[in-house]
Amino acid sequence: MAILNATDVVLSVTVDDGLKPIAHCTSASLSMNMDLRDSTTKSSLGFSESLGGLRSFELSGDAFVDITDSGDTSEILELFTVWKDRAAVAVSFGATGISYTGSALITSISIDAGVEENATYSISLTGTGELKQNNA
């Protein structure tokens, strides 16, 4: 068994010139969901029965705020522009060996700046369309 080291997992978005990892990311998550369709009938003996319905996915991450433009990572300044333009971005979540890719919209950016703390932000993205699994 080979267990994936979470430090190797990267959340990347397409901003301007290609897929780039979110800079200084401290956490990342991917949630895959499926709505259920009720298929209960009188012959279900009083138990609920369901069938699969719409599938969706959401990504989120936390990162340190970096206001410099390094060019090789997605910074908060670029992500704000994408959010403001309501543009869909290509997303990738994973590491060497397995990743998930799709298209998403930035639904939330939250910046936190506490006294004597590093400024951080949280980003949430909601998928639009199919999520694909890619195996190396």
Secondary structure in CASP SS format (residue, H / E / C, confidence):
PFRMAT SS
TARGET T0000
AUTHOR 0000-0000-0000
METHOD secondary structure of the structure
MODEL  1
M C 1.00
A C 1.00
I C 1.00
L C 1.00
N C 1.00
A H 1.00
T H 1.00
D H 1.00
V C 1.00
V E 1.00
L E 1.00
S E 1.00
V E 1.00
T E 1.00
V C 1.00
D C 1.00
D C 1.00
G C 1.00
L E 1.00
K E 1.00
P E 1.00
I E 1.00
A C 1.00
H C 1.00
C E 1.00
T E 1.00
S E 1.00
A E 1.00
S E 1.00
L E 1.00
S E 1.00
M E 1.00
N E 1.00
M E 1.00
D E 1.00
L E 1.00
R E 1.00
D E 1.00
S C 1.00
T C 1.00
T C 1.00
K H 1.00
S H 1.00
S H 1.00
L C 1.00
G C 1.00
F C 1.00
S C 1.00
E C 1.00
S E 1.00
L E 1.00
G E 1.00
G E 1.00
L E 1.00
R E 1.00
S E 1.00
F E 1.00
E E 1.00
L E 1.00
S E 1.00
G E 1.00
D E 1.00
A E 1.00
F E 1.00
V C 1.00
D C 1.00
I C 1.00
T C 1.00
D C 1.00
S C 1.00
G C 1.00
D C 1.00
T C 1.00
S E 1.00
E C 1.00
I H 1.00
L H 1.00
E H 1.00
L H 1.00
F H 1.00
T H 1.00
V H 1.00
W H 1.00
K H 1.00
D H 1.00
R C 1.00
A C 1.00
A E 1.00
V E 1.00
A E 1.00
V E 1.00
S E 1.00
F E 1.00
G E 1.00
A E 1.00
T C 1.00
G C 1.00
I E 1.00
S E 1.00
Y E 1.00
T E 1.00
G E 1.00
S E 1.00
A E 1.00
L E 1.00
I E 1.00
T E 1.00
S E 1.00
I E 1.00
S E 1.00
I E 1.00
D E 1.00
A C 1.00
G C 1.00
V C 1.00
E C 1.00
E C 1.00
N C 1.00
A C 1.00
T E 1.00
Y E 1.00
S E 1.00
I E 1.00
S E 1.00
L E 1.00
T E 1.00
G E 1.00
T C 1.00
G C 1.00
E C 1.00
L C 1.00
K E 1.00
Q E 1.00
N E 1.00
N E 1.00
A C 1.00
END
